[in-house]
Amino acid sequence: AWRDNVFVERLWRSVKYEEVYLRAYESLSEARASIARYRAFYNERRPHASLDGRTPDEAYIGAKETAMAA
């Protein structure tokens, strides 16, 4: 069902439109490095509307650290 893949499809759409389609990679290793940088940006610095303006790290890892401290 489409509901099963909606989050992964949304992630790949962001990766393609915000990273891959804007670059002309010279090699596979350059593409991997650039996509890895984008992934770090996406998780650590890019605010997400669906997470109330928080990053995924703030929403998920921060919540785990808070729960574990309690």
N, C-alpha and C positions, 0 to 999 in steps of 0.2 A: 504494500500500500504506500501511497505517496507520503502519508504521515510518518512512516518509519524513517524516511530519508530526508525530510524537509530541512533539518538542521545541518546535515552534511552538505546537502545541495546548496544551501545558503552560504556556507563557508567557502565552498569551491567557487561560487559566483563572485564572492568578494576577492578571493585570491586572483582569479582570472582578470577581473575588471580593474582592480586596484594595483596589481603587480605585473602579472604575466603579459597582458596586452600592451602595457606601457613600456616594455623593455625589449631590446633586441639582444638576446643572449648570444655570446660567441661560442659557448661550449656548455655541455651538460653540467660540469662542475660549477661554472658561473651561475647557471640557473638554480642549481641546488643551494648555493650560498645565498643568493639573492632572495629566494623563497624562504629560506631559514630566517633571514633578517626580517622579512615581512611577517612571518609567523610570530616572532618575538614582539614586533610592533603591535600586531593584532591582539595578542594576549596581554601585553604589559602596558601599552600606552594608548591604544585606540578605544575611546569610549563607545559603548553600544547602547542604542536607544532601548532595546529590549531588556537591558539590565539597569535601567534607570540612570544612564550616563556613567556607569561603572565599567571597568575593564573586566574581562573574564577572570583574570587573576584576582582582582578585588572581590568579585562576586563569589567565586568558588573556592579558591585557595584561602583567601582571607576568612571566609566563613568556616572552613575546616580548622584553621588555626585558632579561631575564637572558640569553637566548640571543644577543641582538644584542651584548651587552657582552662575551661570551666570544670 
